[in-house]
Amino acid sequence: MGNEGFREIVPECFKCAERKECLQAALQTEQGFELRSEALDRSSSGGLMGSLKRWSDKKALSKRQKPQKGTRK
């Protein structure tokens, strides 16, 4: 967490050649799914279409998260 209470990338990550792969892998963890879910919750709805888009994004995120928990058969 940064000084303002937001999650921040440490400056050393920007210098690393593998930063993209590393950050993408971090988003596939349980904390990464929580981070993206929180971001969707904070986003404004923007009317009916915005609400449907946010719902769709949260559903897709939930489907991607389930294999991580081992509930997929």
WOGIQUI-V270517 format. One record per residue. N is the residue number from 0. PSI is psi in whole degrees, 0 to 359 (* if undefined). Layout:
n->(N;N)
psi->(PSI;PSI)
//
This chain:
n->(0;1;2;3;4;5;6;7;8;9;10;11;12;13;14;15;16;17;18;19;20;21;22;23;24;25;26;27;28;29;30;31;32;33;34;35;36;37;38;39;40;41;42;43;44;45;46;47;48;49;50;51;52;53;54;55;56;57;58;59;60;61;62;63;64;65;66;67;68;69;70;71;72)
psi->(141;185;331;9;8;152;136;153;131;145;331;330;327;337;343;140;339;20;321;310;320;314;324;321;322;326;344;357;171;317;325;319;321;319;313;324;318;320;320;322;325;339;148;151;322;37;194;314;320;320;318;320;314;317;315;317;319;323;316;320;319;320;322;332;327;317;331;327;347;21;351;137;*)
//
